Amino acid sequence: MMADSSTLSQSNNEPIETLNKKLILIGRTTAGKTTLCQHICREELQYAKTQAVQIFKDSLIDTPGEYLEIRHYRGALHVTSSDADIIVLVQDPTEEGTMFPPAYAGSFAKPAVGVITKQDMATPEQIERARQHLLAAGAQKVFVTSSVDGTGFEALYDYLNQQ
């Protein structure tokens, strides 16, 4: 039985065929954007350095971390986001800081959520610090996930299904 193409829900660990919204994932290098895409699409988790914009299942736009890290490349994120419905700011909680300026999400004029990755590797204090970074950047809601152990995705899927 295939997943309903109008929703993001994943029952019985079936791969997502399509999402009802197009998402762009933005975050620094090694934040976990590609792994997040792989998990959502039920692909084998394997590290791959994203060298250029990649599209997963016609609905997930994975961007290179350098587009955020190098200031004069940030315009590429705005151009690429024109095809997206929702901005997903991705933050690794084990990093000390953040690359997201205050109110950064507002520059896209689209709904924005934050996703904290690598929950399985972080302390509660690190997760809370990452949450504060994402909220300061303009994320309307923050989700805490681990692609390795699969936690935290149900709340994310529920939210996206309501959008």
C-alpha positions in Angstrom: 0.0 0.0 0.0 1.5 3.3 -1.1 1.3 6.5 1.0 -1.5 8.9 0.1 0.2 11.5 -2.1 -1.7 14.3 -0.5 -0.1 13.9 2.9 3.2 13.6 4.6 2.2 10.9 7.0 4.3 7.8 7.1 2.6 4.7 8.3 4.2 1.3 8.3 7.6 2.9 7.4 6.6 3.4 3.8 8.6 5.8 1.8 7.1 9.2 1.1 6.1 9.4 -2.6 5.2 13.1 -2.6 4.6 15.8 0.0 1.7 18.3 -0.1 4.2 21.1 0.4 7.6 21.9 -1.0 10.3 22.4 1.7 13.7 24.0 1.5 16.2 23.0 4.1 18.7 25.6 5.1 21.6 25.2 7.6 25.3 25.2 7.9 27.5 22.4 6.6 27.1 19.2 8.7 23.8 20.4 10.3 22.1 17.3 9.0 20.0 18.6 6.1 20.8 15.7 3.7 20.4 13.1 6.5 17.0 14.6 7.3 16.0 14.3 3.7 17.2 10.7 3.6 15.2 9.9 6.7 12.0 11.5 5.5 12.3 9.7 2.2 13.2 6.4 3.9 16.5 6.2 2.1 19.6 4.6 3.5 21.3 7.1 5.8 24.7 7.8 4.4 26.8 10.9 4.7 27.1 12.8 1.5 28.5 16.3 1.2 26.0 18.4 -0.7 27.8 20.2 -3.5 24.8 21.7 -5.2 21.1 22.1 -4.6 19.5 18.6 -4.6 15.8 17.7 -4.9 14.4 14.7 -3.0 11.0 13.3 -4.1 10.2 16.6 -6.0 9.4 18.1 -2.6 12.5 18.5 -0.4 15.1 21.0 -1.5 18.5 20.3 0.1 20.9 23.2 -0.1 24.7 23.3 0.4 25.8 24.7 3.8 28.1 27.1 2.1 25.1 29.0 0.8 24.4 30.0 4.4 28.0 30.2 5.7 29.4 32.5 2.9 27.5 35.7 3.1 27.6 36.6 -0.6 26.1 33.1 -1.5 23.0 33.8 0.7 21.2 35.3 -2.3 21.2 31.8 -3.9 19.1 30.6 -0.9 16.5 33.3 -1.6 16.4 32.5 -5.3 16.1 28.7 -4.6 13.4 29.3 -2.0 11.1 30.8 -4.6 10.0 27.2 -5.4 9.4 26.4 -1.7 6.2 26.7 0.4 7.9 26.3 3.8 11.4 27.3 5.0 13.1 24.7 7.2 16.0 26.1 9.3 18.2 23.2 10.4 20.4 23.5 13.5 22.9 21.0 14.9 22.6 21.3 18.7 26.2 20.2 19.2 27.5 23.4 17.5 28.3 26.2 19.8 26.7 29.0 17.8 24.4 29.5 14.9 24.8 30.9 11.4 21.2 32.2 11.4 21.0 36.0 12.0 18.2 37.3 14.1 14.9 37.3 12.3 16.5 35.6 9.3 13.4 33.6 8.3 11.5 36.9 7.8 13.6 37.7 4.8 11.9 34.8 2.9 8.3 36.0 3.4 7.1 32.4 3.8 6.3 30.2 6.8 9.4 29.0 8.6 10.0 26.2 11.0 13.1 25.0 12.8 14.4 21.5 13.0 17.0 20.5 15.6 18.8 17.4 14.3 21.1 14.9 16.1 19.0 14.7 19.3 20.7 11.5 20.0 24.1 13.2 20.3 23.1 16.3 22.3 22.5 17.2 25.9 19.2 18.9 27.0 21.1 22.1 27.5 22.4 22.0 23.9 18.9 21.3 22.6 17.5 24.2 24.4 20.3 26.5 23.2 19.6 25.3 19.6 15.8 26.0 20.1 16.6 29.5 21.2 18.8 30.1 18.1 16.0 28.9 15.8 13.3 31.0 17.5 15.5 34.1 17.4 16.0 33.4 13.6 12.2 33.5 13.2 11.2 29.8 13.2 7.5 29.8 14.1 7.7 26.3 15.6 10.7 24.1 16.5 11.0 20.3 16.2 13.6 18.1 17.8 14.6 15.0 15.7 17.1 12.2 15.3 17.4 10.6 11.9 19.5 7.9 13.4 16.9 6.6 15.9 13.9 8.1 14.1 12.6 10.2 17.0 10.7 13.5 16.7 9.3 13.1 13.2 5.7 12.5 14.1 5.2 16.0 15.4 6.9 17.4 12.3 4.7 15.4 10.0 1.6 16.4 11.9 2.5 20.0 11.6 3.3 19.8 7.9 0.1 17.9 7.2 -1.9 20.8 8.7 -0.2 23.5 6.5 
